Amino acid sequence: MTVTVIAGCISCGLCTEEFPNLFRMNDDGVAEAISPQVPAGKEGEARQAEEDCPVNVILTA
């Protein structure tokens, strides 16, 4: 499974606070995936982050 953050992040920090093993804030102050490949066993967390994002910019595949 992969996870990406597309354009439109509002820097609310929800994903980085809830799932710090999957997301971080980059130098521009917006969220990004630490790695596009979701670590084994973290697929549920990636899906939850996608669901929780208030602006729907987290995508899993």
PDBQT receptor file of N, H, CA, C and O in Angstrom, charges set to zero:
ATOM      1  N   MET A   1       0.842  -1.175   0.000  1.00  0.00    +0.000 N 
ATOM      2  CA  MET A   1       0.000   0.000   0.000  1.00  0.00    +0.000 C 
ATOM      3  C   MET A   1       0.886   1.236   0.000  1.00  0.00    +0.000 C 
ATOM      4  O   MET A   1       1.968   1.251   0.587  1.00  0.00    +0.000 OA
ATOM      5  N   THR A   2       0.395   2.277  -0.678  1.00  0.00    +0.000 N 
ATOM      6  H   THR A   2      -0.484   2.265  -1.155  1.00  0.00    +0.000 HD
ATOM      7  CA  THR A   2       1.108   3.550  -0.687  1.00  0.00    +0.000 C 
ATOM      8  C   THR A   2       0.226   4.637  -0.083  1.00  0.00    +0.000 C 
ATOM      9  O   THR A   2      -0.998   4.513  -0.033  1.00  0.00    +0.000 OA
ATOM     10  N   VAL A   3       0.877   5.703   0.373  1.00  0.00    +0.000 N 
ATOM     11  H   VAL A   3       1.871   5.804   0.332  1.00  0.00    +0.000 HD
ATOM     12  CA  VAL A   3       0.167   6.863   0.907  1.00  0.00    +0.000 C 
ATOM     13  C   VAL A   3       0.865   8.119   0.394  1.00  0.00    +0.000 C 
ATOM     14  O   VAL A   3       2.093   8.203   0.376  1.00  0.00    +0.000 OA
ATOM     15  N   THR A   4       0.061   9.088  -0.021  1.00  0.00    +0.000 N 
ATOM     16  H   THR A   4      -0.937   9.021  -0.006  1.00  0.00    +0.000 HD
ATOM     17  CA  THR A   4       0.598  10.359  -0.491  1.00  0.00    +0.000 C 
ATOM     18  C   THR A   4      -0.248  11.497   0.049  1.00  0.00    +0.000 C 
ATOM     19  O   THR A   4      -1.420  11.323   0.383  1.00  0.00    +0.000 OA
ATOM     20  N   VAL A   5       0.371  12.660   0.128  1.00  0.00    +0.000 N 
ATOM     21  H   VAL A   5       1.323  12.802  -0.143  1.00  0.00    +0.000 HD
ATOM     22  CA  VAL A   5      -0.337  13.887   0.494  1.00  0.00    +0.000 C 
ATOM     23  C   VAL A   5      -0.288  14.782  -0.741  1.00  0.00    +0.000 C 
ATOM     24  O   VAL A   5       0.789  15.185  -1.180  1.00  0.00    +0.000 OA
ATOM     25  N   ILE A   6      -1.450  15.088  -1.295  1.00  0.00    +0.000 N 
ATOM     26  H   ILE A   6      -2.325  14.760  -0.939  1.00  0.00    +0.000 HD
ATOM     27  CA  ILE A   6      -1.503  15.913  -2.501  1.00  0.00    +0.000 C 
ATOM     28  C   ILE A   6      -1.614  17.391  -2.124  1.00  0.00    +0.000 C 
ATOM     29  O   ILE A   6      -1.786  17.730  -0.953  1.00  0.00    +0.000 OA
ATOM     30  N   ALA A   7      -1.515  18.249  -3.107  1.00  0.00    +0.000 N 
ATOM     31  H   ALA A   7      -1.375  17.973  -4.058  1.00  0.00    +0.000 HD
ATOM     32  CA  ALA A   7      -1.603  19.693  -2.884  1.00  0.00    +0.000 C 
ATOM     33  C   ALA A   7      -2.910  20.049  -2.195  1.00  0.00    +0.000 C 
ATOM     34  O   ALA A   7      -3.953  19.453  -2.464  1.00  0.00    +0.000 OA
ATOM     35  N   GLY A   8      -2.838  21.023  -1.310  1.00  0.00    +0.000 N 
ATOM     36  H   GLY A   8      -1.991  21.507  -1.091  1.00  0.00    +0.000 HD
ATOM     37  CA  GLY A   8      -4.024  21.493  -0.612  1.00  0.00    +0.000 C 
ATOM     38  C   GLY A   8      -3.970  21.317   0.884  1.00  0.00    +0.000 C 
ATOM     39  O   GLY A   8      -4.914  21.688   1.581  1.00  0.00    +0.000 OA
ATOM     40  N   CYS A   9      -2.885  20.759   1.396  1.00  0.00    +0.000 N 
ATOM     41  H   CYS A   9      -2.118  20.458   0.830  1.00  0.00    +0.000 HD
ATOM     42  CA  CYS A   9      -2.725  20.590   2.842  1.00  0.00    +0.000 C 
ATOM     43  C   CYS A   9      -2.812  21.954   3.526  1.00  0.00    +0.000 C 
ATOM     44  O   CYS A   9      -2.206  22.926   3.074  1.00  0.00    +0.000 OA
ATOM     45  N   ILE A  10      -3.577  22.014   4.625  1.00  0.00    +0.000 N 
ATOM     46  H   ILE A  10      -4.070  21.225   4.992  1.00  0.00    +0.000 HD
ATOM     47  CA  ILE A  10      -3.745  23.265   5.366  1.00  0.00    +0.000 C 
ATOM     48  C   ILE A  10      -2.866  23.315   6.621  1.00  0.00    +0.000 C 
ATOM     49  O   ILE A  10      -3.017  24.207   7.457  1.00  0.00    +0.000 OA
ATOM     50  N   SER A  11      -1.969  22.374   6.743  1.00  0.00    +0.000 N 
ATOM     51  H   SER A  11      -1.846  21.650   6.064  1.00  0.00    +0.000 HD
ATOM     52  CA  SER A  11      -0.997  22.339   7.848  1.00  0.00    +0.000 C 
ATOM     53  C   SER A  11      -1.654  22.257   9.224  1.00  0.00    +0.000 C 
ATOM     54  O   SER A  11      -1.158  22.842  10.186  1.00  0.00    +0.000 OA
ATOM     55  N   CYS A  12      -2.764  21.535   9.316  1.00  0.00    +0.000 N 
ATOM     56  H   CYS A  12      -3.167  21.059   8.533  1.00  0.00    +0.000 HD
ATOM     57  CA  CYS A  12      -3.450  21.432  10.609  1.00  0.00    +0.000 C 
ATOM     58  C   CYS A  12      -2.688  20.539  11.588  1.00  0.00    +0.000 C 
ATOM     59  O   CYS A  12      -2.847  20.675  12.801  1.00  0.00    +0.000 OA
ATOM     60  N   GLY A  13      -1.866  19.633  11.071  1.00  0.00    +0.000 N 
ATOM     61  H   GLY A  13      -1.737  19.523  10.086  1.00  0.00    +0.000 HD
ATOM     62  CA  GLY A  13      -1.058  18.775  11.922  1.00  0.00    +0.000 C 
ATOM     63  C   GLY A  13      -1.748  17.528  12.442  1.00  0.00    +0.000 C 
ATOM     64  O   GLY A  13      -1.146  16.765  13.198  1.00  0.00    +0.000 OA
ATOM     65  N   LEU A  14      -2.978  17.304  12.062  1.00  0.00    +0.000 N 
ATOM     66  H   LEU A  14      -3.467  17.923  11.448  1.00  0.00    +0.000 HD
ATOM     67  CA  LEU A  14      -3.713  16.139  12.558  1.00  0.00    +0.000 C 
ATOM     68  C   LEU A  14      -2.993  14.838  12.222  1.00  0.00    +0.000 C 
ATOM     69  O   LEU A  14      -2.816  13.984  13.091  1.00  0.00    +0.000 OA
ATOM     70  N   CYS A  15      -2.580  14.682  10.977  1.00  0.00    +0.000 N 
ATOM     71  H   CYS A  15      -2.723  15.376  10.271  1.00  0.00    +0.000 HD
ATOM     72  CA  CYS A  15      -1.940  13.427  10.577  1.00  0.00    +0.000 C 
ATOM     73  C   CYS A  15      -0.591  13.234  11.270  1.00  0.00    +0.000 C 
ATOM     74  O   CYS A  15      -0.246  12.119  11.664  1.00  0.00    +0.000 OA
ATOM     75  N   THR A  16       0.166  14.314  11.419  1.00  0.00    +0.000 N 
ATOM     76  H   THR A  16      -0.114  15.219  11.099  1.00  0.00    +0.000 HD
ATOM     77  CA  THR A  16       1.476  14.183  12.045  1.00  0.00    +0.000 C 
ATOM     78  C   THR A  16       1.364  13.917  13.541  1.00  0.00    +0.000 C 
ATOM     79  O   THR A  16       2.232  13.265  14.121  1.00  0.00    +0.000 OA
ATOM     80  N   GLU A  17       0.310  14.412  14.166  1.00  0.00    +0.000 N 
ATOM     81  H   GLU A  17      -0.396  14.942  13.695  1.00  0.00    +0.000 HD
ATOM     82  CA  GLU A  17       0.094  14.157  15.594  1.00  0.00    +0.000 C 
ATOM     83  C   GLU A  17      -0.438  12.751  15.833  1.00  0.00    +0.000 C 
ATOM     84  O   GLU A  17       0.014  12.061  16.747  1.00  0.00    +0.000 OA
ATOM     85  N   GLU A  18      -1.401  12.322  15.012  1.00  0.00    +0.000 N 
ATOM     86  H   GLU A  18      -1.769  12.883  14.270  1.00  0.00    +0.000 HD
ATOM     87  CA  GLU A  18      -2.009  11.001  15.197  1.00  0.00    +0.000 C 
ATOM     88  C   GLU A  18      -1.135   9.871  14.685  1.00  0.00    +0.000 C 
ATOM     89  O   GLU A  18      -1.125   8.782  15.260  1.00  0.00    +0.000 OA
ATOM     90  N   PHE A  19      -0.401  10.118  13.610  1.00  0.00    +0.000 N 
ATOM     91  H   PHE A  19      -0.409  11.002  13.143  1.00  0.00    +0.000 HD
ATOM     92  CA  PHE A  19       0.371   9.060  12.955  1.00  0.00    +0.000 C 
ATOM     93  C   PHE A  19       1.791   9.531  12.628  1.00  0.00    +0.000 C 
ATOM     94  O   PHE A  19       2.166   9.614  11.459  1.00  0.00    +0.000 OA
ATOM     95  N   PRO A  20       2.580   9.839  13.670  1.00  0.00    +0.000 N 
ATOM     96  CA  PRO A  20       3.934  10.365  13.434  1.00  0.00    +0.000 C 
ATOM     97  C   PRO A  20       4.870   9.362  12.758  1.00  0.00    +0.000 C 
ATOM     98  O   PRO A  20       5.927   9.742  12.255  1.00  0.00    +0.000 OA
ATOM     99  N   ASN A  21       4.492   8.105  12.746  1.00  0.00    +0.000 N 
ATOM    100  H   ASN A  21       3.633   7.796  13.155  1.00  0.00    +0.000 HD
ATOM    101  CA  ASN A  21       5.311   7.108  12.063  1.00  0.00    +0.000 C 
ATOM    102  C   ASN A  21       5.035   7.092  10.554  1.00  0.00    +0.000 C 
ATOM    103  O   ASN A  21       5.746   6.425   9.803  1.00  0.00    +0.000 OA
ATOM    104  N   LEU A  22       3.999   7.828  10.107  1.00  0.00    +0.000 N 
ATOM    105  H   LEU A  22       3.422   8.370  10.718  1.00  0.00    +0.000 HD
ATOM    106  CA  LEU A  22       3.661   7.867   8.689  1.00  0.00    +0.000 C 
ATOM    107  C   LEU A  22       3.828   9.245   8.056  1.00  0.00    +0.000 C 
ATOM    108  O   LEU A  22       4.086   9.348   6.856  1.00  0.00    +0.000 OA
ATOM    109  N   PHE A  23       3.680  10.318   8.862  1.00  0.00    +0.000 N 
ATOM    110  H   PHE A  23       3.470  10.235   9.836  1.00  0.00    +0.000 HD
ATOM    111  CA  PHE A  23       3.685  11.674   8.313  1.00  0.00    +0.000 C 
ATOM    112  C   PHE A  23       4.596  12.604   9.100  1.00  0.00    +0.000 C 
ATOM    113  O   PHE A  23       4.853  12.404  10.287  1.00  0.00    +0.000 OA
ATOM    114  N   ARG A  24       5.076  13.626   8.401  1.00  0.00    +0.000 N 
ATOM    115  H   ARG A  24       4.868  13.788   7.436  1.00  0.00    +0.000 HD
ATOM    116  CA  ARG A  24       5.885  14.675   9.023  1.00  0.00    +0.000 C 
ATOM    117  C   ARG A  24       5.559  15.982   8.305  1.00  0.00    +0.000 C 
ATOM    118  O   ARG A  24       4.979  15.988   7.219  1.00  0.00    +0.000 OA
ATOM    119  N   MET A  25       5.947  17.084   8.937  1.00  0.00    +0.000 N 
ATOM    120  H   MET A  25       6.418  17.079   9.819  1.00  0.00    +0.000 HD
ATOM    121  CA  MET A  25       5.826  18.379   8.289  1.00  0.00    +0.000 C 
ATOM    122  C   MET A  25       7.127  18.638   7.538  1.00  0.00    +0.000 C 
ATOM    123  O   MET A  25       8.210  18.433   8.087  1.00  0.00    +0.000 OA
ATOM    124  N   ASN A  26       7.033  19.081   6.307  1.00  0.00    +0.000 N 
ATOM    125  H   ASN A  26       6.153  19.248   5.861  1.00  0.00    +0.000 HD
ATOM    126  CA  ASN A  26       8.238  19.360   5.524  1.00  0.00    +0.000 C 
ATOM    127  C   ASN A  26       8.724  20.787   5.765  1.00  0.00    +0.000 C 
ATOM    128  O   ASN A  26       8.153  21.507   6.585  1.00  0.00    +0.000 OA
ATOM    129  N   ASP A  27       9.751  21.190   5.072  1.00  0.00    +0.000 N 
ATOM    130  H   ASP A  27      10.215  20.606   4.407  1.00  0.00    +0.000 HD
ATOM    131  CA  ASP A  27      10.343  22.514   5.266  1.00  0.00    +0.000 C 
ATOM    132  C   ASP A  27       9.389  23.654   4.918  1.00  0.00    +0.000 C 
ATOM    133  O   ASP A  27       9.573  24.781   5.378  1.00  0.00    +0.000 OA
ATOM    134  N   ASP A  28       8.367  23.363   4.105  1.00  0.00    +0.000 N 
ATOM    135  H   ASP A  28       8.217  22.447   3.732  1.00  0.00    +0.000 HD
ATOM    136  CA  ASP A  28       7.367  24.367   3.745  1.00  0.00    +0.000 C 
ATOM    137  C   ASP A  28       6.211  24.422   4.742  1.00  0.00    +0.000 C 
ATOM    138  O   ASP A  28       5.295  25.232   4.595  1.00  0.00    +0.000 OA
ATOM    139  N   GLY A  29       6.258  23.554   5.758  1.00  0.00    +0.000 N 
ATOM    140  H   GLY A  29       7.001  22.896   5.877  1.00  0.00    +0.000 HD
ATOM    141  CA  GLY A  29       5.221  23.552   6.784  1.00  0.00    +0.000 C 
ATOM    142  C   GLY A  29       3.967  22.795   6.426  1.00  0.00    +0.000 C 
ATOM    143  O   GLY A  29       2.930  22.970   7.067  1.00  0.00    +0.000 OA
ATOM    144  N   VAL A  30       4.045  21.946   5.398  1.00  0.00    +0.000 N 
ATOM    145  H   VAL A  30       4.887  21.804   4.877  1.00  0.00    +0.000 HD
ATOM    146  CA  VAL A  30       2.889  21.119   5.040  1.00  0.00    +0.000 C 
ATOM    147  C   VAL A  30       3.232  19.649   5.250  1.00  0.00    +0.000 C 
ATOM    148  O   VAL A  30       4.398  19.255   5.222  1.00  0.00    +0.000 OA
ATOM    149  N   ALA A  31       2.209  18.863   5.455  1.00  0.00    +0.000 N 
ATOM    150  H   ALA A  31       1.262  19.184   5.478  1.00  0.00    +0.000 HD
ATOM    151  CA  ALA A  31       2.415  17.444   5.724  1.00  0.00    +0.000 C 
ATOM    152  C   ALA A  31       2.887  16.707   4.481  1.00  0.00    +0.000 C 
ATOM    153  O   ALA A  31       2.550  17.054   3.349  1.00  0.00    +0.000 OA
ATOM    154  N   GLU A  32       3.680  15.675   4.740  1.00  0.00    +0.000 N 
ATOM    155  H   GLU A  32       3.954  15.393   5.660  1.00  0.00    +0.000 HD
ATOM    156  CA  GLU A  32       4.104  14.770   3.684  1.00  0.00    +0.000 C 
ATOM    157  C   GLU A  32       4.258  13.383   4.288  1.00  0.00    +0.000 C 
ATOM    158  O   GLU A  32       4.470  13.235   5.492  1.00  0.00    +0.000 OA
ATOM    159  N   ALA A  33       4.149  12.376   3.442  1.00  0.00    +0.000 N 
ATOM    160  H   ALA A  33       3.977  12.496   2.464  1.00  0.00    +0.000 HD
ATOM    161  CA  ALA A  33       4.383  11.016   3.894  1.00  0.00    +0.000 C 
ATOM    162  C   ALA A  33       5.874  10.837   4.145  1.00  0.00    +0.000 C 
ATOM    163  O   ALA A  33       6.696  11.297   3.352  1.00  0.00    +0.000 OA
ATOM    164  N   ILE A  34       6.222  10.181   5.225  1.00  0.00    +0.000 N 
ATOM    165  H   ILE A  34       5.554   9.808   5.868  1.00  0.00    +0.000 HD
ATOM    166  CA  ILE A  34       7.626   9.890   5.507  1.00  0.00    +0.000 C 
ATOM    167  C   ILE A  34       8.186   9.004   4.400  1.00  0.00    +0.000 C 
ATOM    168  O   ILE A  34       9.322   9.182   3.960  1.00  0.00    +0.000 OA
ATOM    169  N   SER A  35       7.383   8.059   3.964  1.00  0.00    +0.000 N 
ATOM    170  H   SER A  35       6.460   7.914   4.322  1.00  0.00    +0.000 HD
ATOM    171  CA  SER A  35       7.738   7.178   2.848  1.00  0.00    +0.000 C 
ATOM    172  C   SER A  35       6.456   6.892   2.082  1.00  0.00    +0.000 C 
ATOM    173  O   SER A  35       5.405   6.718   2.698  1.00  0.00    +0.000 OA
ATOM    174  N   PRO A  36       6.514   6.838   0.759  1.00  0.00    +0.000 N 
ATOM    175  CA  PRO A  36       5.296   6.519   0.024  1.00  0.00    +0.000 C 
ATOM    176  C   PRO A  36       4.802   5.097   0.313  1.00  0.00    +0.000 C 
ATOM    177  O   PRO A  36       3.608   4.817   0.208  1.00  0.00    +0.000 OA
ATOM    178  N   GLN A  37       5.714   4.216   0.669  1.00  0.00    +0.000 N 
ATOM    179  H   GLN A  37       6.684   4.444   0.754  1.00  0.00    +0.000 HD
ATOM    180  CA  GLN A  37       5.336   2.843   0.976  1.00  0.00    +0.000 C 
ATOM    181  C   GLN A  37       4.954   2.731   2.452  1.00  0.00    +0.000 C 
ATOM    182  O   GLN A  37       5.771   3.018   3.327  1.00  0.00    +0.000 OA
ATOM    183  N   VAL A  38       3.730   2.319   2.727  1.00  0.00    +0.000 N 
ATOM    184  H   VAL A  38       3.067   2.086   2.017  1.00  0.00    +0.000 HD
ATOM    185  CA  VAL A  38       3.257   2.162   4.104  1.00  0.00    +0.000 C 
ATOM    186  C   VAL A  38       3.906   0.915   4.702  1.00  0.00    +0.000 C 
ATOM    187  O   VAL A  38       3.851  -0.153   4.093  1.00  0.00    +0.000 OA
ATOM    188  N   PRO A  39       4.515   1.029   5.871  1.00  0.00    +0.000 N 
ATOM    189  CA  PRO A  39       5.131  -0.145   6.506  1.00  0.00    +0.000 C 
ATOM    190  C   PRO A  39       4.087  -1.232   6.793  1.00  0.00    +0.000 C 
ATOM    191  O   PRO A  39       2.921  -0.940   7.060  1.00  0.00    +0.000 OA
ATOM    192  N   ALA A  40       4.525  -2.460   6.734  1.00  0.00    +0.000 N 
ATOM    193  H   ALA A  40       5.472  -2.697   6.517  1.00  0.00    +0.000 HD
ATOM    194  CA  ALA A  40       3.640  -3.587   7.027  1.00  0.00    +0.000 C 
ATOM    195  C   ALA A  40       3.002  -3.407   8.392  1.00  0.00    +0.000 C 
ATOM    196  O   ALA A  40       3.673  -3.054   9.362  1.00  0.00    +0.000 OA
ATOM    197  N   GLY A  41       1.722  -3.647   8.457  1.00  0.00    +0.000 N 
ATOM    198  H   GLY A  41       1.177  -3.933   7.669  1.00  0.00    +0.000 HD
ATOM    199  CA  GLY A  41       0.985  -3.525   9.704  1.00  0.00    +0.000 C 
ATOM    200  C   GLY A  41       0.450  -2.130   9.982  1.00  0.00    +0.000 C 
ATOM    201  O   GLY A  41      -0.284  -1.942  10.952  1.00  0.00    +0.000 OA
ATOM    202  N   LYS A  42       0.795  -1.157   9.166  1.00  0.00    +0.000 N 
ATOM    203  H   LYS A  42       1.391  -1.310   8.378  1.00  0.00    +0.000 HD
ATOM    204  CA  LYS A  42       0.347   0.226   9.370  1.00  0.00    +0.000 C 
ATOM    205  C   LYS A  42      -0.713   0.649   8.350  1.00  0.00    +0.000 C 
ATOM    206  O   LYS A  42      -1.057   1.828   8.266  1.00  0.00    +0.000 OA
ATOM    207  N   GLU A  43      -1.221  -0.294   7.588  1.00  0.00    +0.000 N 
ATOM    208  H   GLU A  43      -0.941  -1.252   7.656  1.00  0.00    +0.000 HD
ATOM    209  CA  GLU A  43      -2.211   0.019   6.567  1.00  0.00    +0.000 C 
ATOM    210  C   GLU A  43      -3.480   0.635   7.160  1.00  0.00    +0.000 C 
ATOM    211  O   GLU A  43      -4.045   1.566   6.586  1.00  0.00    +0.000 OA
ATOM    212  N   GLY A  44      -3.921   0.125   8.288  1.00  0.00    +0.000 N 
ATOM    213  H   GLY A  44      -3.463  -0.631   8.755  1.00  0.00    +0.000 HD
ATOM    214  CA  GLY A  44      -5.103   0.669   8.953  1.00  0.00    +0.000 C 
ATOM    215  C   GLY A  44      -4.901   2.115   9.383  1.00  0.00    +0.000 C 
ATOM    216  O   GLY A  44      -5.819   2.929   9.293  1.00  0.00    +0.000 OA
ATOM    217  N   GLU A  45      -3.696   2.431   9.852  1.00  0.00    +0.000 N 
ATOM    218  H   GLU A  45      -2.950   1.770   9.925  1.00  0.00    +0.000 HD
ATOM    219  CA  GLU A  45      -3.393   3.802  10.246  1.00  0.00    +0.000 C 
ATOM    220  C   GLU A  45      -3.416   4.730   9.031  1.00  0.00    +0.000 C 
ATOM    221  O   GLU A  45      -3.911   5.854   9.114  1.00  0.00    +0.000 OA
ATOM    222  N   ALA A  46      -2.885   4.263   7.916  1.00  0.00    +0.000 N 
ATOM    223  H   ALA A  46      -2.483   3.350   7.849  1.00  0.00    +0.000 HD
ATOM    224  CA  ALA A  46      -2.890   5.079   6.701  1.00  0.00    +0.000 C 
ATOM    225  C   ALA A  46      -4.313   5.340   6.242  1.00  0.00    +0.000 C 
ATOM    226  O   ALA A  46      -4.644   6.462   5.858  1.00  0.00    +0.000 OA
ATOM    227  N   ARG A  47      -5.159   4.320   6.276  1.00  0.00    +0.000 N 
ATOM    228  H   ARG A  47      -4.890   3.409   6.587  1.00  0.00    +0.000 HD
ATOM    229  CA  ARG A  47      -6.566   4.500   5.893  1.00  0.00    +0.000 C 
ATOM    230  C   ARG A  47      -7.282   5.450   6.850  1.00  0.00    +0.000 C 
ATOM    231  O   ARG A  47      -8.102   6.264   6.424  1.00  0.00    +0.000 OA
ATOM    232  N   GLN A  48      -6.976   5.348   8.127  1.00  0.00    +0.000 N 
ATOM    233  H   GLN A  48      -6.309   4.687   8.473  1.00  0.00    +0.000 HD
ATOM    234  CA  GLN A  48      -7.596   6.236   9.117  1.00  0.00    +0.000 C 
ATOM    235  C   GLN A  48      -7.157   7.681   8.886  1.00  0.00    +0.000 C 
ATOM    236  O   GLN A  48      -7.969   8.599   8.999  1.00  0.00    +0.000 OA
ATOM    237  N   ALA A  49      -5.892   7.888   8.568  1.00  0.00    +0.000 N 
ATOM    238  H   ALA A  49      -5.232   7.142   8.476  1.00  0.00    +0.000 HD
ATOM    239  CA  ALA A  49      -5.406   9.236   8.275  1.00  0.00    +0.000 C 
ATOM    240  C   ALA A  49      -6.128   9.804   7.063  1.00  0.00    +0.000 C 
ATOM    241  O   ALA A  49      -6.509  10.975   7.055  1.00  0.00    +0.000 OA
ATOM    242  N   GLU A  50      -6.315   8.982   6.045  1.00  0.00    +0.000 N 
ATOM    243  H   GLU A  50      -6.005   8.031   6.051  1.00  0.00    +0.000 HD
ATOM    244  CA  GLU A  50      -7.038   9.410   4.845  1.00  0.00    +0.000 C 
ATOM    245  C   GLU A  50      -8.461   9.834   5.208  1.00  0.00    +0.000 C 
ATOM    246  O   GLU A  50      -8.950  10.857   4.728  1.00  0.00    +0.000 OA
ATOM    247  N   GLU A  51      -9.108   9.062   6.036  1.00  0.00    +0.000 N 
ATOM    248  H   GLU A  51      -8.711   8.231   6.426  1.00  0.00    +0.000 HD
ATOM    249  CA  GLU A  51     -10.485   9.353   6.454  1.00  0.00    +0.000 C 
ATOM    250  C   GLU A  51     -10.558  10.595   7.340  1.00  0.00    +0.000 C 
ATOM    251  O   GLU A  51     -11.501  11.379   7.226  1.00  0.00    +0.000 OA
ATOM    252  N   ASP A  52      -9.577  10.782   8.219  1.00  0.00    +0.000 N 
ATOM    253  H   ASP A  52      -8.811  10.145   8.312  1.00  0.00    +0.000 HD
ATOM    254  CA  ASP A  52      -9.610  11.884   9.186  1.00  0.00    +0.000 C 
ATOM    255  C   ASP A  52      -9.195  13.233   8.610  1.00  0.00    +0.000 C 
ATOM    256  O   ASP A  52      -9.538  14.270   9.178  1.00  0.00    +0.000 OA
ATOM    257  N   CYS A  53      -8.474  13.244   7.509  1.00  0.00    +0.000 N 
ATOM    258  H   CYS A  53      -8.195  12.402   7.048  1.00  0.00    +0.000 HD
ATOM    259  CA  CYS A  53      -7.956  14.505   6.966  1.00  0.00    +0.000 C 
ATOM    260  C   CYS A  53      -9.107  15.461   6.646  1.00  0.00    +0.000 C 
ATOM    261  O   CYS A  53      -9.992  15.121   5.861  1.00  0.00    +0.000 OA
ATOM    262  N   PRO A  54      -9.100  16.652   7.245  1.00  0.00    +0.000 N 
ATOM    263  CA  PRO A  54     -10.229  17.576   7.052  1.00  0.00    +0.000 C 
ATOM    264  C   PRO A  54     -10.328  18.154   5.640  1.00  0.00    +0.000 C 
ATOM    265  O   PRO A  54     -11.383  18.667   5.266  1.00  0.00    +0.000 OA
ATOM    266  N   VAL A  55      -9.270  18.083   4.861  1.00  0.00    +0.000 N 
ATOM    267  H   VAL A  55      -8.414  17.666   5.166  1.00  0.00    +0.000 HD
ATOM    268  CA  VAL A  55      -9.325  18.620   3.505  1.00  0.00    +0.000 C 
ATOM    269  C   VAL A  55      -9.105  17.542   2.437  1.00  0.00    +0.000 C 
ATOM    270  O   VAL A  55      -8.922  17.855   1.261  1.00  0.00    +0.000 OA
ATOM    271  N   ASN A  56      -9.123  16.278   2.855  1.00  0.00    +0.000 N 
ATOM    272  H   ASN A  56      -9.271  16.023   3.810  1.00  0.00    +0.000 HD
ATOM    273  CA  ASN A  56      -9.062  15.137   1.937  1.00  0.00    +0.000 C 
ATOM    274  C   ASN A  56      -7.876  15.160   0.981  1.00  0.00    +0.000 C 
ATOM    275  O   ASN A  56      -8.027  14.923  -0.217  1.00  0.00    +0.000 OA
ATOM    276  N   VAL A  57      -6.699  15.448   1.522  1.00  0.00    +0.000 N 
ATOM    277  H   VAL A  57      -6.577  15.641   2.496  1.00  0.00    +0.000 HD
ATOM    278  CA  VAL A  57      -5.505  15.464   0.673  1.00  0.00    +0.000 C 
ATOM    279  C   VAL A  57      -4.595  14.254   0.898  1.00  0.00    +0.000 C 
ATOM    280  O   VAL A  57      -3.536  14.151   0.279  1.00  0.00    +0.000 OA
ATOM    281  N   ILE A  58      -5.000  13.349   1.772  1.00  0.00    +0.000 N 
ATOM    282  H   ILE A  58      -5.860  13.433   2.275  1.00  0.00    +0.000 HD
ATOM    283  CA  ILE A  58      -4.250  12.117   1.990  1.00  0.00    +0.000 C 
ATOM    284  C   ILE A  58      -4.905  11.021   1.172  1.00  0.00    +0.000 C 
ATOM    285  O   ILE A  58      -6.105  10.776   1.295  1.00  0.00    +0.000 OA
ATOM    286  N   LEU A  59      -4.115  10.364   0.338  1.00  0.00    +0.000 N 
ATOM    287  H   LEU A  59      -3.140  10.563   0.238  1.00  0.00    +0.000 HD
ATOM    288  CA  LEU A  59      -4.638   9.319  -0.529  1.00  0.00    +0.000 C 
ATOM    289  C   LEU A  59      -3.867   8.031  -0.306  1.00  0.00    +0.000 C 
ATOM    290  O   LEU A  59      -2.638   8.036  -0.232  1.00  0.00    +0.000 OA
ATOM    291  N   THR A  60      -4.604   6.919  -0.198  1.00  0.00    +0.000 N 
ATOM    292  H   THR A  60      -5.602   6.915  -0.258  1.00  0.00    +0.000 HD
ATOM    293  CA  THR A  60      -3.982   5.606  -0.102  1.00  0.00    +0.000 C 
ATOM    294  C   THR A  60      -4.340   4.807  -1.349  1.00  0.00    +0.000 C 
ATOM    295  O   THR A  60      -5.385   5.018  -1.966  1.00  0.00    +0.000 OA
ATOM    296  N   ALA A  61      -3.464   3.903  -1.699  1.00  0.00    +0.000 N 
ATOM    297  H   ALA A  61      -2.615   3.732  -1.198  1.00  0.00    +0.000 HD
ATOM    298  CA  ALA A  61      -3.710   3.027  -2.850  1.00  0.00    +0.000 C 
ATOM    299  C   ALA A  61      -3.043   1.690  -2.627  1.00  0.00    +0.000 C 
ATOM    300  O   ALA A  61      -3.129   0.806  -3.480  1.00  0.00    +0.000 OA
TER     301      ALA A  61
